[in-house]
Amino acid sequence: MKMYLISDNTETYEGLRLAGVEGIVVHDGASVVNTLKNTAADDGYGIILVTEKAYSYASEEIDQFMAAHTRPLITRIPDRHGSVSKSESITDFIKTGIGLDLG
């Protein structure tokens, strides 16, 4: 099962490429939604990572997609600048992403 990154910046994209994660850099909501739909249609991808800023471009559409589909797992991640919400931690991302409470 592979991961795919939808990012708004090249630094996050390049960093995850070094770890073997394929992806794309986008700068508008239509590109985010099109990439999400095309990637989700490929059964080879089990996890789609979306940087927080890319998520902000199309948050309503992404939330609707997540509500309508159980696969692939779609999760927001901070980019190189950190999380938009300073109160979120990696534990919060795990809880949101897979529903596992580590606390």
N, CA, C and O atoms as CSV, one atom per row, in Angstrom:
chain,resi,resn,atom,element,x,y,z
A,1,MET,N,N,0.841,-1.168,0.000
A,1,MET,CA,C,0.000,0.000,0.000
A,1,MET,C,C,0.893,1.239,0.000
A,1,MET,O,O,1.794,1.368,0.828
A,2,LYS,N,N,0.632,2.141,-0.932
A,2,LYS,CA,C,1.476,3.325,-1.085
A,2,LYS,C,C,0.800,4.568,-0.512
A,2,LYS,O,O,-0.415,4.615,-0.320
A,3,MET,N,N,1.641,5.580,-0.246
A,3,MET,CA,C,1.160,6.884,0.186
A,3,MET,C,C,1.348,7.875,-0.955
A,3,MET,O,O,2.211,7.704,-1.816
A,4,TYR,N,N,0.520,8.910,-0.939
A,4,TYR,CA,C,0.612,9.976,-1.935
A,4,TYR,C,C,0.475,11.297,-1.200
A,4,TYR,O,O,-0.338,11.417,-0.284
A,5,LEU,N,N,1.264,12.291,-1.593
A,5,LEU,CA,C,1.260,13.594,-0.955
A,5,LEU,C,C,0.665,14.654,-1.870
A,5,LEU,O,O,1.038,14.759,-3.038
A,6,ILE,N,N,-0.259,15.435,-1.334
A,6,ILE,CA,C,-0.751,16.633,-2.009
A,6,ILE,C,C,-0.241,17.798,-1.168
A,6,ILE,O,O,-0.711,18.020,-0.052
A,7,SER,N,N,0.721,18.539,-1.707
A,7,SER,CA,C,1.410,19.583,-0.946
A,7,SER,C,C,1.261,20.935,-1.616
A,7,SER,O,O,1.014,21.029,-2.819
A,8,ASP,N,N,1.414,21.968,-0.826
A,8,ASP,CA,C,1.405,23.327,-1.352
A,8,ASP,C,C,2.814,23.888,-1.492
A,8,ASP,O,O,2.994,24.977,-2.036
A,9,ASN,N,N,3.820,23.154,-1.005
A,9,ASN,CA,C,5.189,23.668,-1.097
A,9,ASN,C,C,6.166,22.583,-1.506
A,9,ASN,O,O,5.960,21.400,-1.234
A,10,THR,N,N,7.221,23.004,-2.159
A,10,THR,CA,C,8.183,22.052,-2.709
A,10,THR,C,C,9.059,21.409,-1.643
A,10,THR,O,O,9.542,20.294,-1.837
A,11,GLU,N,N,9.274,22.091,-0.520
A,11,GLU,CA,C,10.137,21.528,0.511
A,11,GLU,C,C,9.538,20.261,1.114
A,11,GLU,O,O,10.233,19.256,1.268
A,12,THR,N,N,8.262,20.304,1.453
A,12,THR,CA,C,7.589,19.116,1.983
A,12,THR,C,C,7.544,18.023,0.922
A,12,THR,O,O,7.786,16.852,1.216
A,13,TYR,N,N,7.237,18.408,-0.295
A,13,TYR,CA,C,7.198,17.467,-1.411
A,13,TYR,C,C,8.548,16.766,-1.582
A,13,TYR,O,O,8.611,15.539,-1.657
A,14,GLU,N,N,9.624,17.550,-1.642
A,14,GLU,CA,C,10.957,16.966,-1.842
A,14,GLU,C,C,11.372,16.091,-0.662
A,14,GLU,O,O,11.972,15.033,-0.851
A,15,GLY,N,N,11.053,16.531,0.551
A,15,GLY,CA,C,11.407,15.736,1.733
A,15,GLY,C,C,10.733,14.380,1.736
A,15,GLY,O,O,11.370,13.374,2.050
A,16,LEU,N,N,9.465,14.336,1.393
A,16,LEU,CA,C,8.765,13.058,1.374
A,16,LEU,C,C,9.138,12.225,0.149
A,16,LEU,O,O,9.057,10.997,0.191
A,17,ARG,N,N,9.544,12.874,-0.934
A,17,ARG,CA,C,10.050,12.117,-2.094
A,17,ARG,C,C,11.300,11.333,-1.703
A,17,ARG,O,O,11.502,10.203,-2.148
A,18,LEU,N,N,12.138,11.949,-0.863
A,18,LEU,CA,C,13.337,11.247,-0.392
A,18,LEU,C,C,12.980,10.006,0.422
A,18,LEU,O,O,13.761,9.058,0.493
A,19,ALA,N,N,11.802,10.018,1.034
A,19,ALA,CA,C,11.332,8.869,1.813
A,19,ALA,C,C,10.529,7.892,0.950
A,19,ALA,O,O,10.007,6.899,1.458
A,20,GLY,N,N,10.431,8.171,-0.352
A,20,GLY,CA,C,9.752,7.259,-1.261
A,20,GLY,C,C,8.268,7.529,-1.457
A,20,GLY,O,O,7.554,6.695,-2.015
A,21,VAL,N,N,7.795,8.692,-1.001
A,21,VAL,CA,C,6.378,9.035,-1.145
A,21,VAL,C,C,6.199,9.870,-2.408
A,21,VAL,O,O,6.831,10.914,-2.572
A,22,GLU,N,N,5.333,9.396,-3.293
A,22,GLU,CA,C,5.026,10.155,-4.498
A,22,GLU,C,C,4.115,11.316,-4.140
A,22,GLU,O,O,3.472,11.308,-3.091
A,23,GLY,N,N,4.061,12.319,-5.016
A,23,GLY,CA,C,3.184,13.435,-4.718
A,23,GLY,C,C,3.178,14.493,-5.781
A,23,GLY,O,O,3.715,14.318,-6.875
A,24,ILE,N,N,2.550,15.612,-5.431
A,24,ILE,CA,C,2.393,16.735,-6.345
A,24,ILE,C,C,2.349,18.022,-5.524
A,24,ILE,O,O,1.935,18.022,-4.364
A,25,VAL,N,N,2.781,19.110,-6.142
A,25,VAL,CA,C,2.672,20.439,-5.532
A,25,VAL,C,C,1.545,21.178,-6.256
A,25,VAL,O,O,1.555,21.291,-7.482
A,26,VAL,N,N,0.576,21.679,-5.489
A,26,VAL,CA,C,-0.577,22.379,-6.050
A,26,VAL,C,C,-0.742,23.732,-5.362
A,26,VAL,O,O,-0.255,23.942,-4.251
A,27,HIS,N,N,-1.433,24.642,-6.038
A,27,HIS,CA,C,-1.606,25.976,-5.475
A,27,HIS,C,C,-3.033,26.504,-5.596
A,27,HIS,O,O,-3.265,27.704,-5.456
A,28,ASP,N,N,-3.994,25.605,-5.858
A,28,ASP,CA,C,-5.393,26.046,-5.924
A,28,ASP,C,C,-6.311,24.874,-5.602
A,28,ASP,O,O,-5.922,23.710,-5.691
A,29,GLY,N,N,-7.540,25.215,-5.226
A,29,GLY,CA,C,-8.502,24.212,-4.800
A,29,GLY,C,C,-8.874,23.202,-5.871
A,29,GLY,O,O,-9.028,22.017,-5.577
A,30,ALA,N,N,-9.021,23.654,-7.106
A,30,ALA,CA,C,-9.394,22.733,-8.189
A,30,ALA,C,C,-8.333,21.663,-8.388
A,30,ALA,O,O,-8.661,20.499,-8.619
A,31,SER,N,N,-7.066,22.045,-8.301
A,31,SER,CA,C,-5.981,21.068,-8.449
A,31,SER,C,C,-5.970,20.075,-7.293
A,31,SER,O,O,-5.707,18.889,-7.491
A,32,VAL,N,N,-6.255,20.557,-6.094
A,32,VAL,CA,C,-6.314,19.663,-4.935
A,32,VAL,C,C,-7.416,18.626,-5.132
A,32,VAL,O,O,-7.185,17.430,-4.956
A,33,VAL,N,N,-8.603,19.078,-5.494
A,33,VAL,CA,C,-9.745,18.175,-5.661
A,33,VAL,C,C,-9.503,17.191,-6.799
A,33,VAL,O,O,-9.765,15.999,-6.641
A,34,ASN,N,N,-9.009,17.662,-7.942
A,34,ASN,CA,C,-8.735,16.761,-9.068
A,34,ASN,C,C,-7.687,15.715,-8.703
A,34,ASN,O,O,-7.841,14.537,-9.025
A,35,THR,N,N,-6.633,16.142,-8.038
A,35,THR,CA,C,-5.584,15.202,-7.638
A,35,THR,C,C,-6.117,14.189,-6.638
A,35,THR,O,O,-5.815,13.000,-6.731
A,36,LEU,N,N,-6.908,14.660,-5.683
A,36,LEU,CA,C,-7.501,13.763,-4.687
A,36,LEU,C,C,-8.353,12.698,-5.353
A,36,LEU,O,O,-8.216,11.514,-5.046
A,37,LYS,N,N,-9.223,13.102,-6.253
A,37,LYS,CA,C,-10.114,12.144,-6.923
A,37,LYS,C,C,-9.334,11.161,-7.786
A,37,LYS,O,O,-9.624,9.965,-7.772
A,38,ASN,N,N,-8.350,11.648,-8.537
A,38,ASN,CA,C,-7.557,10.761,-9.395
A,38,ASN,C,C,-6.728,9.783,-8.578
A,38,ASN,O,O,-6.619,8.610,-8.935
A,39,THR,N,N,-6.150,10.252,-7.496
A,39,THR,CA,C,-5.319,9.386,-6.665
A,39,THR,C,C,-6.178,8.359,-5.938
A,39,THR,O,O,-5.796,7.192,-5.842
A,40,ALA,N,N,-7.325,8.774,-5.430
A,40,ALA,CA,C,-8.214,7.860,-4.721
A,40,ALA,C,C,-8.751,6.770,-5.644
A,40,ALA,O,O,-9.076,5.675,-5.183
A,41,ALA,N,N,-8.848,7.055,-6.933
A,41,ALA,CA,C,-9.331,6.062,-7.893
A,41,ALA,C,C,-8.319,4.944,-8.121
A,41,ALA,O,O,-8.684,3.870,-8.600
A,42,ASP,N,N,-7.065,5.182,-7.787
A,42,ASP,CA,C,-6.014,4.178,-7.931
A,42,ASP,C,C,-5.966,3.340,-6.658
A,42,ASP,O,O,-5.621,3.850,-5.592
A,43,ASP,N,N,-6.309,2.062,-6.762
A,43,ASP,CA,C,-6.351,1.170,-5.594
A,43,ASP,C,C,-4.991,0.954,-4.944
A,43,ASP,O,O,-4.920,0.423,-3.836
A,44,GLY,N,N,-3.921,1.351,-5.602
A,44,GLY,CA,C,-2.588,1.164,-5.047
A,44,GLY,C,C,-2.269,2.109,-3.901
A,44,GLY,O,O,-1.348,1.855,-3.124
A,45,TYR,N,N,-3.023,3.200,-3.788
A,45,TYR,CA,C,-2.768,4.179,-2.739
A,45,TYR,C,C,-3.711,3.952,-1.568
A,45,TYR,O,O,-4.932,3.958,-1.726
A,46,GLY,N,N,-3.135,3.755,-0.401
A,46,GLY,CA,C,-3.931,3.518,0.805
A,46,GLY,C,C,-4.018,4.737,1.696
A,46,GLY,O,O,-4.937,4.854,2.508
A,47,ILE,N,N,-3.061,5.651,1.550
A,47,ILE,CA,C,-3.028,6.853,2.378
A,47,ILE,C,C,-2.720,8.051,1.484
A,47,ILE,O,O,-1.787,8.017,0.682
A,48,ILE,N,N,-3.510,9.103,1.632
A,48,ILE,CA,C,-3.244,10.356,0.946
A,48,ILE,C,C,-2.954,11.403,2.019
A,48,ILE,O,O,-3.793,11.678,2.876
A,49,LEU,N,N,-1.770,11.975,1.959
A,49,LEU,CA,C,-1.365,13.027,2.885
A,49,LEU,C,C,-1.638,14.369,2.226
A,49,LEU,O,O,-1.292,14.570,1.062
A,50,VAL,N,N,-2.250,15.281,2.951
A,50,VAL,CA,C,-2.549,16.614,2.429
A,50,VAL,C,C,-1.984,17.629,3.419
A,50,VAL,O,O,-2.347,17.619,4.595
A,51,THR,N,N,-1.100,18.502,2.948
A,51,THR,CA,C,-0.583,19.523,3.853
A,51,THR,C,C,-1.727,20.449,4.264
A,51,THR,O,O,-2.710,20.606,3.539
A,52,GLU,N,N,-1.581,21.051,5.431
A,52,GLU,CA,C,-2.651,21.883,5.966
A,52,GLU,C,C,-3.024,23.035,5.037
A,52,GLU,O,O,-4.205,23.353,4.890
A,53,LYS,N,N,-2.038,23.656,4.416
A,53,LYS,CA,C,-2.355,24.772,3.516
A,53,LYS,C,C,-3.069,24.273,2.264
A,53,LYS,O,O,-4.012,24.917,1.806
A,54,ALA,N,N,-2.646,23.143,1.699
A,54,ALA,CA,C,-3.338,22.576,0.543
A,54,ALA,C,C,-4.771,22.196,0.929
A,54,ALA,O,O,-5.702,22.367,0.141
A,55,TYR,N,N,-4.934,21.679,2.149
A,55,TYR,CA,C,-6.269,21.356,2.655
A,55,TYR,C,C,-7.140,22.608,2.701
A,55,TYR,O,O,-8.326,22.556,2.374
A,56,SER,N,N,-6.553,23.726,3.105
A,56,SER,CA,C,-7.331,24.966,3.232
A,56,SER,C,C,-7.857,25.450,1.881
A,56,SER,O,O,-8.849,26.178,1.839
A,57,TYR,N,N,-7.220,25.064,0.784
A,57,TYR,CA,C,-7.687,25.457,-0.544
A,57,TYR,C,C,-9.033,24.819,-0.899
A,57,TYR,O,O,-9.816,25.394,-1.654
A,58,ALA,N,N,-9.298,23.624,-0.349
A,58,ALA,CA,C,-10.511,22.889,-0.724
A,58,ALA,C,C,-11.046,22.083,0.456
A,58,ALA,O,O,-11.419,20.921,0.293
A,59,SER,N,N,-11.086,22.683,1.627
A,59,SER,CA,C,-11.452,21.940,2.841
A,59,SER,C,C,-12.855,21.340,2.771
A,59,SER,O,O,-13.051,20.198,3.186
A,60,GLU,N,N,-13.818,22.070,2.263
A,60,GLU,CA,C,-15.186,21.541,2.197
A,60,GLU,C,C,-15.272,20.334,1.277
A,60,GLU,O,O,-15.899,19.331,1.619
A,61,GLU,N,N,-14.645,20.430,0.114
A,61,GLU,CA,C,-14.672,19.318,-0.835
A,61,GLU,C,C,-13.951,18.093,-0.278
A,61,GLU,O,O,-14.408,16.965,-0.462
A,62,ILE,N,N,-12.832,18.311,0.398
A,62,ILE,CA,C,-12.088,17.193,0.989
A,62,ILE,C,C,-12.911,16.545,2.091
A,62,ILE,O,O,-12.987,15.318,2.161
A,63,ASP,N,N,-13.527,17.341,2.949
A,63,ASP,CA,C,-14.360,16.793,4.024
A,63,ASP,C,C,-15.531,15.998,3.465
A,63,ASP,O,O,-15.867,14.941,3.999
A,64,GLN,N,N,-16.159,16.491,2.396
A,64,GLN,CA,C,-17.256,15.754,1.762
A,64,GLN,C,C,-16.760,14.435,1.178
A,64,GLN,O,O,-17.429,13.409,1.291
A,65,PHE,N,N,-15.592,14.468,0.559
A,65,PHE,CA,C,-15.015,13.252,-0.016
A,65,PHE,C,C,-14.729,12.234,1.092
A,65,PHE,O,O,-15.022,11.047,0.948
A,66,MET,N,N,-14.155,12.715,2.194
A,66,MET,CA,C,-13.827,11.817,3.312
A,66,MET,C,C,-15.089,11.210,3.923
A,66,MET,O,O,-15.079,10.050,4.333
A,67,ALA,N,N,-16.167,11.977,3.987
A,67,ALA,CA,C,-17.418,11.473,4.543
A,67,ALA,C,C,-18.052,10.411,3.636
A,67,ALA,O,O,-18.741,9.510,4.115
A,68,ALA,N,N,-17.819,10.522,2.352
A,68,ALA,CA,C,-18.444,9.606,1.397
A,68,ALA,C,C,-17.611,8.359,1.111
A,68,ALA,O,O,-18.135,7.387,0.567
A,69,HIS,N,N,-16.323,8.367,1.467
A,69,HIS,CA,C,-15.435,7.250,1.141
A,69,HIS,C,C,-14.683,6.776,2.381
A,69,HIS,O,O,-14.257,7.576,3.215
A,70,THR,N,N,-14.534,5.471,2.481
A,70,THR,CA,C,-13.764,4.911,3.598
A,70,THR,C,C,-12.304,4.671,3.226
A,70,THR,O,O,-11.448,4.574,4.105
A,71,ARG,N,N,-12.019,4.576,1.948
A,71,ARG,CA,C,-10.654,4.377,1.469
A,71,ARG,C,C,-10.396,5.323,0.335
A,71,ARG,O,O,-11.312,5.588,-0.443
A,72,PRO,N,N,-9.243,5.829,0.199
A,72,PRO,CA,C,-8.070,5.689,1.058
A,72,PRO,C,C,-8.188,6.592,2.287
A,72,PRO,O,O,-9.061,7.457,2.361
A,73,LEU,N,N,-7.298,6.373,3.238
A,73,LEU,CA,C,-7.216,7.226,4.414
A,73,LEU,C,C,-6.648,8.569,3.973
A,73,LEU,O,O,-5.592,8.622,3.343
A,74,ILE,N,N,-7.336,9.640,4.298
A,74,ILE,CA,C,-6.870,10.984,3.954
A,74,ILE,C,C,-6.587,11.714,5.251
A,74,ILE,O,O,-7.453,11.805,6.121
A,75,THR,N,N,-5.373,12.236,5.383
A,75,THR,CA,C,-5.022,12.924,6.614
A,75,THR,C,C,-4.238,14.193,6.325
A,75,THR,O,O,-3.432,14.250,5.396
A,76,ARG,N,N,-4.489,15.205,7.137
A,76,ARG,CA,C,-3.767,16.476,7.028
A,76,ARG,C,C,-2.470,16.370,7.819
A,76,ARG,O,O,-2.419,15.775,8.895
A,77,ILE,N,N,-1.431,16.963,7.255
A,77,ILE,CA,C,-0.147,16.999,7.940
A,77,ILE,C,C,0.393,18.428,7.916
A,77,ILE,O,O,0.098,19.187,6.993
A,78,PRO,N,N,1.178,18.793,8.921
A,78,PRO,CA,C,1.824,20.109,8.875
A,78,PRO,C,C,2.935,20.093,7.836
A,78,PRO,O,O,3.469,19.037,7.498
A,79,ASP,N,N,3.274,21.269,7.334
A,79,ASP,CA,C,4.398,21.355,6.408
A,79,ASP,C,C,5.642,21.784,7.172
A,79,ASP,O,O,5.687,21.676,8.397
A,80,ARG,N,N,6.630,22.258,6.472
A,80,ARG,CA,C,7.901,22.594,7.105
A,80,ARG,C,C,7.797,23.750,8.085
A,80,ARG,O,O,8.699,23.950,8.898
A,81,HIS,N,N,6.718,24.514,8.024
A,81,HIS,CA,C,6.522,25.632,8.931
A,81,HIS,C,C,5.835,25.211,10.226
A,81,HIS,O,O,5.650,26.037,11.119
A,82,GLY,N,N,5.460,23.957,10.339
A,82,GLY,CA,C,4.756,23.481,11.522
A,82,GLY,C,C,3.259,23.495,11.320
A,82,GLY,O,O,2.769,23.806,10.234
A,83,SER,N,N,2.539,23.158,12.366
A,83,SER,CA,C,1.093,23.066,12.308
A,83,SER,C,C,0.448,24.445,12.361
A,83,SER,O,O,0.939,25.350,13.036
A,84,VAL,N,N,-0.658,24.590,11.639
A,84,VAL,CA,C,-1.435,25.818,11.698
A,84,VAL,C,C,-1.957,26.007,13.119
A,84,VAL,O,O,-1.965,27.119,13.646
A,85,SER,N,N,-2.390,24.908,13.728
A,85,SER,CA,C,-2.856,24.940,15.103
A,85,SER,C,C,-1.713,24.487,16.001
A,85,SER,O,O,-1.333,23.317,15.988
A,86,LYS,N,N,-1.181,25.394,16.760
A,86,LYS,CA,C,-0.025,25.081,17.601
A,86,LYS,C,C,-0.355,24.075,18.695
A,86,LYS,O,O,0.552,23.488,19.285
A,87,SER,N,N,-1.650,23.867,18.978
A,87,SER,CA,C,-2.019,22.938,20.039
A,87,SER,C,C,-2.031,21.482,19.569
A,87,SER,O,O,-2.069,20.570,20.395
A,88,GLU,N,N,-1.999,21.255,18.258
A,88,GLU,CA,C,-2.022,19.885,17.755
A,88,GLU,C,C,-0.651,19.244,17.891
A,88,GLU,O,O,0.381,19.889,17.707
A,89,SER,N,N,-0.668,17.967,18.215
A,89,SER,CA,C,0.574,17.217,18.329
A,89,SER,C,C,0.472,15.987,17.443
A,89,SER,O,O,-0.570,15.740,16.834
A,90,ILE,N,N,1.531,15.228,17.371
A,90,ILE,CA,C,1.509,14.004,16.563
A,90,ILE,C,C,0.453,13.037,17.094
A,90,ILE,O,O,-0.146,12.290,16.320
A,91,THR,N,N,0.220,13.046,18.407
A,91,THR,CA,C,-0.812,12.194,18.991
A,91,THR,C,C,-2.186,12.571,18.451
A,91,THR,O,O,-3.013,11.699,18.184
A,92,ASP,N,N,-2.429,13.871,18.291
A,92,ASP,CA,C,-3.706,14.323,17.735
A,92,ASP,C,C,-3.866,13.858,16.291
A,92,ASP,O,O,-4.964,13.480,15.882
A,93,PHE,N,N,-2.785,13.882,15.519
A,93,PHE,CA,C,-2.848,13.432,14.123
A,93,PHE,C,C,-3.151,11.937,14.057
A,93,PHE,O,O,-3.922,11.501,13.202
A,94,ILE,N,N,-2.562,11.157,14.939
A,94,ILE,CA,C,-2.814,9.717,14.952
A,94,ILE,C,C,-4.270,9.449,15.333
A,94,ILE,O,O,-4.942,8.623,14.716
A,95,LYS,N,N,-4.744,10.155,16.354
A,95,LYS,CA,C,-6.120,9.975,16.790
A,95,LYS,C,C,-7.102,10.337,15.683
A,95,LYS,O,O,-8.073,9.616,15.455
A,96,THR,N,N,-6.860,11.443,15.001
A,96,THR,CA,C,-7.726,11.878,13.909
A,96,THR,C,C,-7.620,10.944,12.707
A,96,THR,O,O,-8.626,10.586,12.095
A,97,GLY,N,N,-6.391,10.553,12.377
A,97,GLY,CA,C,-6.166,9.758,11.171
A,97,GLY,C,C,-6.649,8.334,11.251
A,97,GLY,O,O,-7.278,7.840,10.316
A,98,ILE,N,N,-6.363,7.656,12.365
A,98,ILE,CA,C,-6.710,6.239,12.438
A,98,ILE,C,C,-7.608,5.894,13.606
A,98,ILE,O,O,-8.005,4.740,13.769
A,99,GLY,N,N,-7.933,6.890,14.421
A,99,GLY,CA,C,-8.869,6.652,15.513
A,99,GLY,C,C,-8.268,5.945,16.711
A,99,GLY,O,O,-9.000,5.371,17.517
A,100,LEU,N,N,-6.959,5.974,16.845
A,100,LEU,CA,C,-6.279,5.310,17.953
A,100,LEU,C,C,-5.887,6.346,18.984
A,100,LEU,O,O,-5.144,7.278,18.680
A,101,ASP,N,N,-6.387,6.188,20.220
A,101,ASP,CA,C,-6.084,7.134,21.296
A,101,ASP,C,C,-4.886,6.634,22.083
A,101,ASP,O,O,-4.957,5.601,22.749
A,102,LEU,N,N,-3.785,7.369,22.002
A,102,LEU,CA,C,-2.562,6.969,22.681
A,102,LEU,C,C,-2.434,7.565,24.082
A,102,LEU,O,O,-1.481,7.269,24.802
A,103,GLY,N,N,-3.396,8.406,24.465
A,103,GLY,CA,C,-3.328,9.089,25.757
A,103,GLY,C,C,-3.917,8.293,26.812
A,103,GLY,O,O,-3.944,8.719,27.966
